[in-house]
Structures are given as C-alpha cells and as structure tokens.
Amino acid sequence: MKPEERIIIIDFGGQYAQLIARRVRECGVYSEIVSYRTALADILAKEPKGIIFTGGPASVYEEGAPQPPEGIFAAGIPIFGICYGMQHMCHEFGGVVERPKNKEYGFARVYKDGDGDIFRDVAAQTDVWMSHGDYVASAPEGFAVIGHTEHTPIAAIADTERKLYGVQFHPEVEHTREGMKMLRTFLHDVCGCRGDWTMEHYAAQAIREIRERVGDGKVLLALSGGVDSSVCAQLLSRAIGSQLTCIFVDHGLMRKNEGDEVEAAFRDSGMHFIRVNAQDRFLGRLAGVTDPETKRKIIGEEFIRVFEEEGRKIGQVDFLAQGTIYPDVVESGEGNAAVIKSHHNVGGLPAVVDFKGLIEPLRDLFKDEVRALGEELGLADYLVRRQPFPGPGLAIRVMGEVTKGKLDTLREADAIWREEIAKAELDRKVSQYFAVLTANRSVGVMGDSRTYSYTLALRAVVTTDFMTAEWARIPYEVLEATGNRIVNEVEGINRIVYDITGKPPATIEFE
Ligand code: XMP
C-alpha cells in the first residue's frame, strides 16, 4: 500500500517501536517501522513527512551504539527523538549525555520551560513516564530546553528552526498523560500531515491495488476462520469476486458451531468457497497419539496434504494470498527488535500449489486495524471479534489422546464458558479464554452414585502481546455460574478448576 502521508519510525531496539507506530496511526497518519540500519536512500524513497527515533537499551557512548544512516539530519525532514533517540540527537549535535546519580524510572513530573512546538498544547506541569538510564546533561547549540523534571534538568528539547525535537520520556505510553497531544502536534503542525488515514481510505486503496495487480488472474487463499484470514478473504472477494477461491479445511477441531459460522459468512459472498470436511481424516491420524508436539506435527502435515489435494483439483492459480499482519512481519525479524519467533504466517504455506506471486494485503496492519478493516468491509461480527485460536485447534486443548467424544464434551463446556464470559461483559476485557479437557480423572459423587470422570480446566488471560500474560481475575459469581452450568449440562465432567498461573511460568495453552 502506498499512502500519501507517511511517518518513518527508526527503530533503535526499543520495546515501544510498535506502540509508537500505532499511536501515529491513531492520529490518522500512516506509519512504518524501519531498522536503524536502513539505508538513507531507502528511507527517502518512502518520502516521509516526518521521522521518529525510538528509544533503545544502548548508551550513546557504547561501542557499536546504534546510529541512524548518515545524512538523515541534513535531509530537512522533521525528527522527533524519544529517549535514546533524543540522546543520539544530542550527542550528534555536540550536546553531553551522562549517566545520572538518581535514575528516573516510572512516573515523573515535567515542568514546562518553553513551547518548542511540541509542548504548545501541554499544561505547565505534566506527568510522564520515564525509563532510561542516561540523560542529557547539556543541550547542543541551537536547541532550547523546553522541559525539566526533579532529577532530569533536560527532559525535552527543541530546535524549531531545523524542526528537531527530543524528549527523555515516552510520549507513546498511556502513563504520559499528554503524550498524544505532543505526537499530534508534531504530526499535524510540524510535519504538516492532514491525518486522513482511515480504514475506509485504506480499504478503497487496497481494493484498487489488488485489482491492478491481479488483473484477470486467479487467487487462492487458505481460510482458517480466524480474524486475519477472514478479513483477507472478505477484502479479496470485494476486490476480485469469483477470481478468488478460498479453501476452508474443517479439521473437526474447531469450537462449537465455528465451521458452520465460517461457511455462513462466505458461502454467498461471490467467491469460490470450498469447505473440505476432513474431520475423519484428522481424527484417524490422531488416534492413539498423546504427545503434544506429535499432535501439532500431524495436524500441520495433514493440513498441507488436504490443501494440496484440493489445490490440485483447482489447477494453476496465479497468486497465493495470505493474511500476514504487521506484527508477524516485525516479529519475524524484518524490523530491528530482537527476533522473538519465526512466525508461521510469513513464508507460510509451502509451494504446494503452483503460483506466481504472493498477495498479503494486511501486511501493513496491526491486529486492531485488521478488525477495523473487517468492520469497514461488513464482515460478520463474530468473525471480526473472534479471539485467537491456535492452528491445531481443540486437539491441543484435549490433553492426551484426542477422540470425537472428548472433543464434543470440550466443545459444549467451552461454549458455556464463552457464553458466561460474554454475559458478564468480560469478553472485551479478557484477551483469550477457553476450556481445556485435562487427561486427569477423579472420583466424584452425583446423585447417589460414585463417578470417575474428567477434570475440566477453565483458562482466561489478559495480555497485550501473548508473549507474557496474567491470569484474568474473573469474579467468583461468573466462575460459579459457569461451573454450575457445565456440571449440569455437560456429561463426562465431575470437577472443574480455574487456572491461576500466568505466562511465564505457564504458557497460555496447556499443550
Ligand atoms: P502459548 O500457549 O504459547 O500461546 O502461550 C500463545 C498464543 O499463541 C496461540 N498458539 C498458537 N497459534 N498455532 C497458532 O496459530 C499454534 O500452534 C499455537 N499454539 C499456541 C495461543 O492460542 C495463544 O494465543
């Protein structure tokens, strides 16, 4: 996608690069993160209206401290340096950066010493969030000090002539109360961005570009029913209608009614929709298998096999489409942040079908933007709001051997848990919630009889990035209502536990 107005965020390895990018987009301006190693010519080719330097763990005096490409300051583009970004700017222009005696982490109060453009709409005293070891001891020539805190004499600087700005704190985090004002002033007033980046705008442009690229070619998409692939399917079907074929492999490991919901959303959408009912194949291959990794591997392989067989029936396609989203791209190491995991989506499905090119129309979007795009395109709400669901599905939520009976039991119990969470209006507050059928059986009593049945675990977590998570503090009444309903309505469960471990040490899923 090529939006007209673009802000480039130069990543120095800070943990907040993605958050900065989102904040900029919240101001209606398209933003992109690039590594500090990116060549100047590549940055200039993107025609940025402004540049933001992120924070980072390094110290400017360290050997090999990250540096932006040479010539960046001479390019005449406004620059906003955050934390390490500010320190680098100071260092570059002859200021002094030091290690302080009293480090300032967390909340600090900034006292305004000037407007320097970015502080224009900010109160005389404002709370901010600090998190860095070094600070600027002396501002370079041409820069005015526009704010200080109790322990940091130079908390913000501005050279309004050259349009260079720096803050020691993090304007992008919520704790910095007027951070968005500072960013907005920088984007709109200093960089002159109109701020008309909206989902409607994005959708129209994406549809135009897809049509141009595809021409009268054929596109194939593996549709899982998750948010990303569903939005991708909806977008492509709007753009190219019947030139799109979606293969939805129903492996029988979905939650209650999910397979039918996906079919209902796309059956009459104008695309060529193929639902492959492969439940028996998957169950057959999983019979007798108890090891979690083996289960994952079998499901992955079988998925490819089914897709391959269906793909062969379709024959040659021109493009393979994928619902890769921006965090997948950044996490896979294309940005500068440490490579966290090689995401399964990038590079994705192996070349099981013959195709000329890859189409990834969500590659620039964050998850919440993907949802907003789905809404914009009129995608069914239950697909837009769907919580993350692992590829191997319920097979990794039935601990040990997977059978049809156990899957059905789990589906019913999980549906009740989800209903009760929704009824209590917790569904938007909790990030992911599901039930797990453990492999543990215990003794119980029901009526006058002894039972020996399975233990069900309820899980609910709160997280922003799914790399770490906290267990959700679900009110007792909701747990009680869920427990009562499950024992009364679902057979084969006589004990229910709630998981109170975070990640780490546990993972979100049980297997
Ligand atoms: P864990 O269990 O690793 O899960 O804490 C983190 C997030 O990833 C999801 N997850 C998966 N997603 N394929 C996927 O597409 C998988 O094999 C898989 N395993 C875990 C999990 O649901 C959670 O959101």
Residues whose N, C-alpha, C, O or C-beta is under 5 A from the ligand:
A	BS01	XMP	P388 F389 P390 G391 P392 F466 T507 I508 E509
